[in-house]
Amino acid sequence: MGDMHDIVLAYGQSDEFSFLLRRDSTLFKRREAKIVSTIASLFTAHYITNWPRFMVSPAKTTTPESNDAPSTTVDTLHYPPSFDARAVCYPSETNVRDYFAWRQVDCHINNLYNTAFWALVHDKNSPCSPKQAESILKDTTSSSKNELLFTKYGINYNNLPEIYRKGSVLFRRRQRVPVRKTAAEESNSADTTIVREQSTVCVSHEDIIGDAFWAESGNGEHVLS
């Protein structure tokens, strides 16, 4: 979103991301192939570039008596990632909201299943094989998965981090941020920075199915305007 200012909203969960362009966007003269190929390639480039920032693991264990700070090591990227993409032109605000609600519902469904699946596989007393876990969870409802997690493993699904249950929502917000002064401004003061209002990209893990996000004073109030 920092590279493509016509993107006003993004939503990510699991292995996918959705991007919403401004209604009046003229990006690449609205050529579908150009928009899709550019966003997909740019996303892939950022994914690779930022891998070392996020994909880290503890490198060694320190003891309380040790003065060594805990260290980390970057997990190896074993093969070059690639992402497919498609563009859809939705005719109304209702359609746009329905689409993003659908993606967040999918996030809820997938994460609840995966949480229950891996709880069964990593059960300390009687671990299941992946096939056994699949068989146990086959055709189960959300309420039965919640009951399984709580009664057998003491996990209250609603208390899990929102990033896993709701995904990541990226939106733009006007904020006052410190920026470098121009040469003319620096000549009048010893300070090299000044605070100005700018559009910044913010990340939250909140509900976008209901009305609060899209309503006035919500984080997405200007997204559909």
CORZILIN-V839883 format. One record per run of one state. SS is the DSSP state (2 for helix, 1 for strand, 0 for the rest). FROM is the first residue (numbers start at 1). LEN is the number of residues. If there is no record, write none. Layout:
SS|FROM|LEN, SS|FROM|LEN
//
This chain:
0|1|6, 1|7|7, 0|14|2, 1|16|6, 0|22|5, 2|27|4, 0|31|1, 2|32|18, 0|50|1, 2|51|4, 0|55|1, 1|56|3, 0|59|13, 1|72|3, 0|75|18, 2|93|29, 0|122|8, 2|130|8, 0|138|4, 2|142|12, 0|154|3, 2|157|3, 0|160|2, 2|162|5, 0|167|1, 1|168|13, 0|181|2, 2|183|4, 0|187|6, 1|193|12, 0|205|21
//
